[in-house]
Amino acid sequence: MKTRWRASKGFTLLELIVVVCIVALLATALLSRVWFYQEQAEKTAMVEVAGVIQSELLMRYGQMMIHGAEAQIPALATDNPMSWLAKAPRNYAGEFFASEPGALVPGSWVFDLKSHELIYTLDRTDFFVPASDGKKWIRYRVKLMYEPFPGVPAEAQKRLAGVLFEPVEPYKWLE
């Protein structure tokens, strides 16, 4: 009895379906990580700009203290922090009144002239946990810090101890 061996001429349909499914699963896993890393890159760029602004704020504060211009320091809380920089970031969109996140370009900085807050609207928000307002933005402002005086009510204390550029509300990203 002779047995004939058939030469393999390619994939069977079942093998092709299995390979396509495996490739699709790997592509899905890869894309989810790519989106995560893109969001982390956006977060890093935003934190870097906020750090540069904090540094510039401290330099301005120090200059005012050295030159005896302490009376001008409270004006820092209403200034547009982007005006302090030698060059604004390329994603700075300008100044607006009463900004809403839906009206702003995602991934951009704006200064709200009404609230005196510098706002960053997020472009990627898959891993972002918003603050209590539920909006996909991060609002920053200049906070003036005053030294406590023993026996003096907090509202009557006027001795400036420092300045800080900080988020208005806490936020976080999922890891």
Backbone as ProteinMPNN parsed JSONL, in Angstrom:
{"seq_chain_A": "MKTRWRASKGFTLLELIVVVCIVALLATALLSRVWFYQEQAEKTAMVEVAGVIQSELLMRYGQMMIHGAEAQIPALATDNPMSWLAKAPRNYAGEFFASEPGALVPGSWVFDLKSHELIYTLDRTDFFVPASDGKKWIRYRVKLMYEPFPGVPAEAQKRLAGVLFEPVEPYKWLE", "coords_chain_A": {"N_chain_A": [[0.82, -1.152, 0.0], [0.652, 2.116, -0.926], [1.451, 5.224, 0.43], [0.548, 8.53, 0.124], [2.041, 11.592, 0.426], [0.96, 14.751, 0.998], [2.085, 17.816, -0.108], [2.582, 20.673, 1.869], [0.754, 23.572, 1.305], [0.389, 26.065, 2.397], [-1.161, 28.144, 4.959], [-3.843, 26.81, 6.869], [-7.282, 27.725, 7.099], [-8.081, 27.863, 9.781], [-5.601, 28.109, 11.122], [-4.783, 30.585, 10.147], [-6.749, 32.269, 11.251], [-6.176, 31.995, 13.986], [-3.583, 33.13, 14.111], [-4.151, 35.772, 13.305], [-5.811, 36.571, 15.437], [-3.988, 36.458, 17.596], [-2.125, 38.413, 16.81], [-3.829, 40.634, 16.849], [-4.461, 40.803, 19.597], [-1.897, 41.342, 20.672], [-1.383, 43.808, 19.426], [-3.417, 45.378, 20.558], [-2.645, 45.359, 23.27], [-0.18, 46.673, 23.042], [-0.957, 49.21, 22.009], [-2.509, 50.215, 24.147], [-0.526, 50.647, 26.052], [1.033, 52.51, 24.694], [-0.724, 54.721, 24.615], [-0.9, 55.194, 27.35], [1.774, 55.952, 27.905], [1.944, 58.225, 26.306], [0.166, 59.889, 27.644], [1.515, 60.082, 30.071], [3.765, 61.458, 29.195], [2.605, 63.909, 28.497], [1.766, 64.708, 31.042], [4.255, 64.983, 32.316], [5.387, 67.087, 30.827], [3.594, 69.136, 31.497], [3.994, 69.336, 34.297], [6.644, 70.109, 34.271], [6.509, 72.703, 33.132], [5.005, 73.956, 35.147], [6.862, 73.771, 37.215], [8.927, 75.422, 36.249], [7.6, 77.853, 36.294], [7.159, 78.083, 39.062], [9.821, 78.37, 39.917], [10.502, 80.808, 38.671], [8.686, 82.467, 39.961], [9.656, 82.384, 42.609], [12.144, 83.598, 42.185], [11.363, 86.18, 41.43], [10.04, 86.952, 43.769], [12.21, 86.914, 45.58], [13.826, 88.931, 44.43], [12.172, 91.161, 44.798], [12.092, 91.255, 47.587], [14.793, 91.739, 48.177], [15.177, 94.245, 47.023], [13.579, 95.831, 48.568], [10.867, 95.994, 47.953], [8.513, 94.962, 49.107], [5.825, 95.613, 49.245], [4.86, 95.277, 46.689], [4.668, 92.585, 46.274], [2.157, 91.176, 46.813], [0.821, 91.644, 44.384], [1.741, 89.708, 42.692], [0.051, 87.561, 42.95], [-2.077, 88.083, 41.297], [-1.046, 88.443, 38.804], [-0.352, 87.281, 35.444], [1.244, 84.322, 35.235], [2.589, 83.403, 32.958], [3.582, 85.642, 31.765], [5.891, 86.15, 33.093], [7.828, 84.532, 32.108], [10.647, 84.086, 29.918], [10.075, 83.075, 27.449], [7.001, 81.968, 26.4], [5.405, 78.735, 26.724], [4.903, 76.662, 23.799], [2.325, 75.74, 23.692], [0.716, 77.624, 24.895], [-2.235, 79.362, 25.101], [-3.218, 81.891, 25.637], [-4.936, 84.696, 27.246], [-8.082, 84.679, 28.928], [-11.528, 85.312, 29.857], [-13.253, 83.799, 32.491], [-12.911, 80.909, 31.836], [-13.959, 77.806, 30.406], [-13.585, 74.271, 30.441], [-14.464, 72.835, 28.15], [-14.474, 74.707, 26.127], [-11.881, 75.238, 25.557], [-8.736, 74.59, 23.929], [-7.636, 71.297, 23.892], [-4.8, 70.185, 25.767], [-3.531, 72.598, 26.255], [-2.368, 75.705, 27.747], [-3.994, 78.285, 29.544], [-4.748, 81.578, 30.763], [-6.927, 82.598, 33.191], [-8.556, 85.508, 33.414], [-10.484, 86.365, 35.162], [-10.56, 84.709, 37.5], [-7.889, 84.672, 38.07], [-6.262, 82.452, 37.611], [-4.007, 80.033, 36.348], [-4.556, 77.786, 33.86], [-4.413, 74.417, 32.865], [-5.507, 72.511, 30.259], [-6.267, 69.209, 29.768], [-5.167, 66.885, 27.286], [-4.966, 64.105, 26.933], [-6.752, 61.855, 28.859], [-7.218, 59.356, 29.939], [-6.111, 58.074, 32.164], [-6.285, 59.929, 34.103], [-7.385, 61.342, 37.132], [-9.808, 63.457, 37.975], [-10.227, 66.493, 39.951], [-12.499, 67.497, 42.596], [-14.337, 68.974, 41.127], [-14.686, 67.58, 38.8], [-13.797, 68.166, 36.263], [-11.729, 68.046, 33.329], [-9.179, 69.373, 33.693], [-6.421, 71.254, 35.058], [-6.016, 73.552, 37.5], [-4.009, 76.256, 38.43], [-2.634, 78.512, 40.87], [-1.175, 81.468, 42.342], [-0.125, 81.429, 45.594], [-0.074, 83.329, 48.467], [1.836, 83.185, 51.341], [1.565, 83.619, 54.779], [3.196, 84.507, 57.844], [2.501, 83.098, 61.016], [1.341, 84.938, 63.825], [1.66, 84.888, 67.254], [-1.248, 84.98, 69.191], [-2.617, 86.702, 67.493], [-5.351, 87.081, 65.339], [-5.814, 85.032, 62.39], [-6.75, 86.339, 60.058], [-5.877, 88.917, 60.452], [-3.18, 88.898, 60.21], [-0.371, 90.032, 58.543], [2.238, 89.659, 57.749], [4.287, 88.697, 55.327], [5.458, 85.53, 54.377], [6.247, 83.95, 52.276], [5.877, 82.692, 48.861], [3.929, 80.626, 46.703], [3.415, 78.513, 43.936], [0.753, 76.721, 43.136], [-1.521, 73.885, 42.676], [-5.047, 74.509, 42.456], [-6.953, 72.654, 43.274], [-6.575, 69.281, 44.457], [-5.258, 66.648, 42.386], [-4.78, 63.628, 40.451], [-2.983, 60.966, 38.775], [-3.648, 57.722, 37.582], [-1.618, 54.901, 38.11]], "CA_chain_A": [[0.0, 0.0, 0.0], [1.412, 3.355, -1.057], [0.868, 6.415, 1.054], [0.938, 9.772, -0.533], [2.182, 12.764, 1.286], [0.647, 16.001, 0.305], [2.952, 18.934, 0.253], [1.862, 21.783, 2.49], [0.693, 24.693, 0.377], [0.111, 27.307, 3.108], [-1.929, 28.051, 6.196], [-5.266, 26.491, 6.791], [-8.104, 28.854, 7.547], [-8.027, 27.889, 11.234], [-4.304, 28.655, 11.513], [-4.79, 32.004, 9.82], [-7.593, 32.943, 12.241], [-5.435, 32.01, 15.249], [-2.498, 34.108, 13.974], [-4.767, 37.1, 13.287], [-6.251, 36.858, 16.81], [-2.802, 36.726, 18.417], [-1.606, 39.719, 16.4], [-4.774, 41.656, 17.326], [-4.269, 40.935, 21.042], [-0.63, 42.021, 20.905], [-1.542, 45.205, 18.998], [-4.24, 46.039, 21.57], [-1.805, 45.572, 24.46], [0.814, 47.681, 22.706], [-1.612, 50.513, 21.885], [-2.897, 50.718, 25.46], [0.689, 51.148, 26.695], [1.429, 53.725, 23.975], [-1.596, 55.787, 25.099], [-0.477, 55.473, 28.724], [3.03, 56.701, 27.877], [1.663, 59.557, 25.766], [-0.429, 60.655, 28.733], [2.589, 60.365, 31.028], [4.599, 62.507, 28.6], [1.864, 65.16, 28.653], [1.837, 65.046, 32.469], [5.615, 65.428, 32.592], [5.552, 68.417, 30.223], [2.81, 70.073, 32.296], [4.68, 69.505, 35.584], [7.866, 70.863, 33.988], [6.132, 74.116, 32.981], [4.633, 74.435, 36.482], [8.108, 73.923, 37.97], [9.614, 76.613, 35.753], [6.851, 79.005, 36.806], [7.466, 78.168, 40.494], [11.175, 78.917, 40.035], [10.45, 82.225, 38.308], [7.966, 83.139, 41.044], [10.581, 82.536, 43.735], [13.158, 84.584, 41.827], [10.719, 87.496, 41.508], [9.828, 87.205, 45.201], [13.513, 87.252, 46.148], [14.236, 90.248, 43.929], [11.359, 92.181, 45.467], [12.531, 91.334, 48.977], [16.125, 92.35, 48.204], [15.078, 95.659, 46.645], [12.687, 96.54, 49.47], [9.57, 96.213, 47.3], [7.58, 93.981, 49.669], [4.443, 96.048, 48.986], [4.478, 94.833, 45.344], [4.576, 91.12, 46.235], [0.786, 90.67, 46.638], [0.407, 91.735, 42.977], [2.11, 88.46, 42.024], [-1.096, 86.641, 43.007], [-3.029, 88.393, 40.227], [-0.327, 88.483, 37.525], [-0.324, 86.1, 34.588], [2.586, 83.74, 35.37], [3.248, 83.225, 31.657], [4.27, 86.89, 31.428], [7.176, 86.154, 33.775], [8.773, 83.675, 31.4], [11.322, 84.68, 28.765], [9.333, 82.587, 26.281], [5.867, 81.132, 26.817], [5.383, 77.433, 26.045], [4.221, 76.706, 22.499], [0.906, 75.417, 23.858], [0.037, 78.668, 25.655], [-3.297, 79.883, 24.229], [-3.504, 83.289, 25.921], [-5.754, 85.085, 28.395], [-9.517, 84.633, 28.694], [-12.377, 85.534, 31.019], [-14.113, 82.69, 32.921], [-12.725, 79.79, 30.909], [-14.583, 76.501, 30.643], [-12.707, 73.288, 29.795], [-14.954, 72.433, 26.834], [-14.227, 75.769, 25.155], [-10.442, 75.401, 25.401], [-8.04, 73.59, 23.118], [-6.982, 70.303, 24.76], [-3.348, 70.208, 25.787], [-3.045, 73.976, 26.217], [-2.395, 76.555, 28.925], [-4.687, 79.571, 29.421], [-4.834, 82.328, 32.009], [-8.279, 83.105, 33.417], [-8.443, 86.865, 33.944], [-11.469, 86.572, 36.226], [-10.152, 84.012, 38.728], [-6.426, 84.791, 38.19], [-5.723, 81.088, 37.654], [-3.406, 79.486, 35.143], [-5.272, 76.526, 33.679], [-3.939, 73.484, 31.839], [-6.559, 71.575, 29.84], [-5.618, 67.959, 29.384], [-5.501, 66.275, 26.003], [-5.147, 62.675, 27.227], [-7.327, 61.776, 30.208], [-7.629, 57.981, 30.254], [-5.601, 57.681, 33.47], [-6.37, 61.114, 34.95], [-8.485, 61.396, 38.102], [-10.012, 64.894, 38.197], [-10.532, 66.979, 41.299], [-13.907, 67.41, 42.976], [-15.205, 69.588, 40.125], [-14.895, 66.592, 37.75], [-13.381, 68.68, 34.955], [-10.448, 67.522, 32.84], [-8.209, 70.448, 33.676], [-5.713, 71.491, 36.31], [-5.944, 74.997, 37.716], [-2.933, 76.691, 39.323], [-2.656, 79.913, 41.279], [-0.118, 81.906, 43.239], [-0.607, 81.515, 46.975], [0.765, 84.103, 49.376], [1.881, 82.548, 52.658], [1.84, 84.582, 55.848], [3.7, 83.948, 59.098], [1.567, 83.249, 62.139], [1.727, 85.74, 64.98], [0.96, 84.39, 68.439], [-2.269, 85.838, 69.765], [-3.233, 87.573, 66.493], [-6.197, 86.284, 64.44], [-5.203, 84.745, 61.089], [-7.12, 87.348, 59.061], [-5.192, 90.175, 60.742], [-1.753, 88.709, 60.018], [0.033, 90.592, 57.261], [3.67, 89.484, 57.512], [4.445, 87.734, 54.248], [6.536, 84.58, 54.628], [6.669, 83.304, 51.048], [4.903, 82.523, 47.786], [3.902, 79.266, 46.183], [2.59, 78.264, 42.755], [0.199, 75.411, 43.479], [-2.845, 73.573, 42.119], [-6.195, 74.964, 43.24], [-7.519, 71.437, 43.859], [-5.701, 68.128, 44.219], [-5.545, 65.789, 41.233], [-3.805, 62.536, 40.37], [-3.028, 60.048, 37.653], [-3.544, 56.317, 37.941], [-0.349, 54.316, 37.655]], "C_chain_A": [[0.892, 1.253, 0.0], [0.693, 4.486, -0.342], [1.41, 7.64, 0.339], [0.994, 10.889, 0.5], [1.863, 13.998, 0.466], [1.587, 17.08, 0.793], [2.086, 20.058, 0.819], [1.914, 22.986, 1.552], [0.367, 26.003, 1.073], [-0.67, 27.054, 4.377], [-3.324, 27.536, 5.908], [-6.031, 27.704, 7.311], [-8.062, 28.982, 9.073], [-6.709, 28.489, 11.724], [-4.238, 30.165, 11.251], [-5.604, 32.806, 10.834], [-6.855, 33.046, 13.579], [-4.324, 33.062, 15.201], [-3.06, 35.532, 13.994], [-5.227, 37.493, 14.687], [-5.067, 37.192, 17.709], [-2.225, 38.097, 18.083], [-2.515, 40.839, 16.904], [-4.624, 41.872, 18.836], [-2.975, 41.673, 21.373], [-0.717, 43.503, 20.519], [-2.366, 45.986, 20.018], [-3.426, 46.335, 22.824], [-0.773, 46.666, 24.203], [0.187, 49.075, 22.648], [-2.027, 51.07, 23.241], [-1.681, 51.265, 26.204], [1.167, 52.43, 26.017], [0.592, 54.896, 24.463], [-1.212, 56.184, 26.528], [0.789, 56.336, 28.726], [2.857, 58.087, 27.252], [1.054, 60.449, 26.844], [0.617, 61.0, 29.792], [3.527, 61.447, 30.504], [3.916, 63.864, 28.718], [1.923, 65.634, 30.101], [3.214, 65.616, 32.809], [5.856, 66.826, 32.04], [4.804, 69.472, 31.032], [3.505, 70.362, 33.628], [5.97, 70.302, 35.395], [7.56, 72.359, 33.853], [5.765, 74.697, 34.345], [5.879, 74.635, 37.346], [8.904, 75.15, 37.546], [8.925, 77.865, 36.283], [7.115, 79.181, 38.306], [8.854, 78.777, 40.711], [11.19, 80.414, 39.725], [9.733, 83.032, 39.385], [8.893, 83.386, 42.241], [11.685, 83.555, 43.433], [12.58, 85.992, 41.908], [10.502, 87.902, 42.97], [11.14, 87.639, 45.859], [14.001, 88.616, 45.704], [13.47, 91.366, 44.624], [11.777, 92.356, 46.924], [13.881, 92.052, 49.081], [16.049, 93.851, 47.942], [14.095, 96.446, 47.512], [11.316, 96.84, 48.884], [8.538, 95.203, 47.796], [6.129, 94.334, 49.377], [3.954, 95.591, 47.619], [4.258, 93.322, 45.266], [3.141, 90.619, 46.106], [0.267, 90.756, 45.195], [0.777, 90.47, 42.199], [0.934, 87.478, 41.977], [-2.107, 86.913, 41.909], [-2.369, 88.473, 38.859], [-0.505, 87.179, 36.755], [1.082, 85.513, 34.665], [3.313, 83.544, 34.046], [3.998, 84.488, 31.241], [5.634, 86.981, 32.108], [8.248, 85.412, 32.991], [9.403, 84.413, 30.219], [10.595, 84.287, 27.48], [8.228, 81.665, 26.789], [5.935, 79.786, 26.105], [4.58, 77.516, 24.753], [2.737, 76.393, 22.603], [0.18, 76.412, 24.769], [-0.948, 79.367, 24.723], [-3.679, 81.322, 24.527], [-4.352, 83.496, 27.162], [-7.224, 85.114, 28.008], [-10.243, 85.001, 29.977], [-13.222, 84.301, 31.255], [-14.055, 81.519, 31.949], [-13.474, 78.556, 31.367], [-13.772, 75.465, 29.889], [-13.169, 72.884, 28.398], [-14.652, 73.453, 25.755], [-12.744, 75.943, 24.85], [-9.853, 74.285, 24.555], [-7.368, 72.589, 24.049], [-5.462, 70.365, 24.633], [-2.771, 71.611, 25.776], [-3.169, 74.655, 27.581], [-3.191, 77.805, 28.6], [-4.663, 80.253, 30.78], [-6.232, 82.91, 32.098], [-8.172, 84.455, 34.119], [-9.417, 87.139, 35.089], [-10.999, 85.962, 37.545], [-8.66, 84.136, 39.018], [-5.781, 83.423, 38.383], [-5.12, 80.737, 36.303], [-3.95, 78.071, 35.006], [-4.597, 75.706, 32.587], [-5.08, 72.535, 31.52], [-5.882, 70.34, 29.27], [-6.099, 67.459, 28.03], [-5.807, 64.793, 26.209], [-5.629, 62.54, 28.665], [-7.765, 60.363, 30.592], [-7.226, 57.564, 31.664], [-5.655, 58.829, 34.477], [-7.586, 61.028, 35.854], [-8.697, 62.869, 38.438], [-10.3, 65.214, 39.657], [-12.038, 66.908, 41.529], [-14.84, 68.036, 41.947], [-15.454, 68.659, 38.931], [-14.439, 67.027, 36.371], [-11.983, 68.202, 34.619], [-9.453, 68.666, 32.631], [-7.538, 70.531, 35.022], [-5.523, 72.999, 36.413], [-4.866, 75.299, 38.754], [-3.152, 78.148, 39.709], [-1.468, 80.185, 42.197], [-0.739, 82.068, 44.622], [0.413, 82.306, 47.783], [0.692, 83.465, 50.752], [2.31, 83.573, 53.698], [2.31, 83.861, 57.097], [2.654, 84.108, 60.188], [2.173, 84.108, 63.246], [0.969, 85.202, 66.183], [-0.033, 85.426, 68.965], [-2.951, 86.782, 68.791], [-4.095, 86.702, 65.579], [-5.572, 86.154, 63.046], [-5.52, 85.809, 60.055], [-6.417, 88.686, 59.275], [-3.684, 90.084, 60.503], [-1.355, 89.169, 58.619], [1.516, 90.418, 56.96], [3.867, 88.341, 56.52], [5.655, 86.849, 54.504], [7.03, 83.91, 53.354], [5.546, 83.25, 50.033], [5.021, 81.103, 47.248], [2.991, 79.213, 44.971], [2.057, 76.849, 42.916], [-1.135, 75.166, 42.791], [-3.951, 74.062, 43.05], [-6.83, 73.784, 43.962], [-6.579, 70.274, 43.585], [-6.18, 67.306, 43.025], [-4.554, 64.64, 41.271], [-3.993, 61.749, 39.085], [-2.932, 58.63, 38.201], [-2.249, 55.764, 37.376], [-0.572, 53.039, 36.901]], "O_chain_A": [[1.775, 1.4, 0.845], [-0.514, 4.674, -0.493], [2.593, 7.731, 0.01], [0.093, 11.07, 1.319], [2.426, 14.238, -0.602], [1.835, 17.213, 1.992], [1.004, 20.349, 0.309], [2.98, 23.366, 1.068], [0.088, 26.987, 0.389], [-0.827, 25.916, 4.818], [-3.902, 27.792, 4.852], [-5.441, 28.606, 7.905], [-8.011, 30.095, 9.597], [-6.71, 29.297, 12.652], [-3.693, 30.919, 12.058], [-5.198, 33.898, 11.233], [-6.91, 34.088, 14.232], [-4.147, 33.81, 16.162], [-2.488, 36.407, 14.644], [-5.048, 38.643, 15.087], [-5.147, 38.126, 18.507], [-1.873, 38.858, 18.985], [-2.027, 41.882, 17.34], [-4.659, 43.012, 19.3], [-2.958, 42.533, 22.255], [-0.176, 44.357, 21.223], [-2.047, 47.138, 20.313], [-3.507, 47.432, 23.377], [-0.527, 47.499, 25.075], [0.753, 50.024, 23.19], [-1.912, 52.274, 23.47], [-1.801, 52.259, 26.92], [1.652, 53.341, 26.689], [1.138, 55.972, 24.706], [-1.203, 57.366, 26.87], [0.872, 57.325, 29.454], [3.557, 59.025, 27.634], [1.391, 61.629, 26.942], [0.598, 62.098, 30.347], [4.028, 62.263, 31.277], [4.572, 64.864, 29.009], [2.108, 66.823, 30.36], [3.316, 66.621, 33.513], [6.464, 67.661, 32.711], [5.31, 70.575, 31.234], [3.592, 71.519, 34.038], [6.347, 71.086, 36.266], [8.282, 73.189, 34.407], [6.17, 75.814, 34.667], [5.936, 75.581, 38.131], [9.488, 75.838, 38.384], [9.588, 78.825, 36.675], [7.278, 80.308, 38.773], [9.032, 79.611, 41.599], [11.822, 81.192, 40.439], [10.13, 84.157, 39.686], [8.903, 84.477, 42.811], [12.112, 84.29, 44.324], [13.243, 86.903, 42.405], [10.749, 89.045, 43.353], [11.171, 88.617, 46.606], [14.532, 89.378, 46.511], [14.045, 92.39, 44.993], [11.811, 93.476, 47.434], [14.082, 92.877, 49.973], [16.769, 94.634, 48.563], [13.808, 97.607, 47.22], [10.673, 97.817, 49.266], [7.776, 94.651, 47.003], [5.288, 93.441, 49.273], [2.744, 95.522, 47.4], [3.711, 92.835, 44.277], [2.915, 89.688, 45.334], [-0.641, 90.011, 44.828], [0.186, 90.194, 41.155], [0.843, 86.66, 41.062], [-2.928, 86.044, 41.613], [-3.066, 88.563, 37.849], [-0.771, 86.124, 37.331], [2.029, 86.147, 34.202], [4.544, 83.521, 34.022], [4.942, 84.418, 30.454], [6.453, 87.817, 31.726], [9.441, 85.642, 33.191], [8.764, 85.262, 29.598], [10.513, 85.077, 26.538], [8.488, 80.706, 27.515], [6.466, 79.7, 24.998], [3.68, 78.347, 24.628], [1.967, 76.738, 21.706], [-0.854, 76.08, 25.349], [-0.558, 79.901, 23.685], [-4.403, 81.93, 23.738], [-4.476, 82.613, 28.01], [-7.575, 85.523, 26.902], [-9.649, 85.003, 31.056], [-13.848, 83.797, 30.322], [-15.055, 81.185, 31.314], [-13.606, 78.296, 32.564], [-13.306, 75.75, 28.786], [-12.331, 72.614, 27.537], [-14.581, 73.1, 24.579], [-12.388, 76.723, 23.967], [-10.4, 73.185, 24.477], [-6.599, 72.994, 24.921], [-4.916, 70.568, 23.549], [-1.638, 71.806, 25.336], [-3.953, 74.246, 28.438], [-3.08, 78.336, 27.495], [-4.57, 79.596, 31.817], [-6.676, 83.626, 31.2], [-7.75, 84.535, 35.273], [-9.194, 88.044, 35.893], [-11.035, 86.62, 38.585], [-8.208, 83.748, 40.096], [-4.878, 83.254, 39.203], [-5.653, 81.097, 35.254], [-3.824, 77.257, 35.921], [-4.252, 76.225, 31.525], [-5.57, 71.832, 32.403], [-5.024, 70.435, 28.392], [-7.271, 67.59, 27.677], [-6.81, 64.292, 25.702], [-4.991, 63.05, 29.586], [-8.599, 60.198, 31.482], [-7.93, 56.777, 32.295], [-5.128, 58.71, 35.583], [-8.681, 60.685, 35.408], [-7.862, 63.474, 39.112], [-10.574, 64.334, 40.472], [-12.763, 66.316, 40.729], [-16.016, 67.676, 41.889], [-16.348, 68.926, 38.128], [-14.678, 66.314, 35.396], [-11.156, 67.98, 35.504], [-8.958, 68.884, 31.525], [-8.009, 69.96, 36.005], [-4.946, 73.633, 35.53], [-4.816, 74.679, 39.817], [-3.773, 78.915, 38.973], [-0.85, 79.271, 42.745], [-1.747, 82.755, 44.791], [1.605, 81.996, 47.784], [-0.399, 83.231, 51.272], [3.29, 84.295, 53.516], [1.879, 82.743, 57.379], [1.995, 85.145, 60.272], [3.361, 84.009, 63.553], [-0.254, 85.076, 66.13], [0.307, 86.594, 69.156], [-3.783, 87.589, 69.204], [-3.618, 85.678, 65.088], [-4.884, 87.064, 62.583], [-4.657, 86.156, 59.249], [-6.371, 89.506, 58.359], [-2.986, 91.094, 60.586], [-1.943, 88.737, 57.627], [2.005, 90.991, 55.986], [3.641, 87.174, 56.839], [6.742, 87.34, 54.81], [8.128, 83.353, 53.345], [4.426, 83.69, 50.289], [6.074, 80.471, 47.332], [1.912, 79.805, 44.977], [2.818, 75.884, 42.842], [-1.806, 76.109, 42.371], [-3.809, 74.033, 44.272], [-7.204, 73.897, 45.129], [-5.861, 70.28, 42.585], [-7.369, 67.283, 42.707], [-3.593, 64.673, 42.04], [-5.015, 61.852, 38.407], [-2.217, 58.377, 39.17], [-1.839, 56.131, 36.275], [0.386, 52.414, 36.447]]}, "name": "protein", "num_of_chains": 1, "seq": "MKTRWRASKGFTLLELIVVVCIVALLATALLSRVWFYQEQAEKTAMVEVAGVIQSELLMRYGQMMIHGAEAQIPALATDNPMSWLAKAPRNYAGEFFASEPGALVPGSWVFDLKSHELIYTLDRTDFFVPASDGKKWIRYRVKLMYEPFPGVPAEAQKRLAGVLFEPVEPYKWLE"}
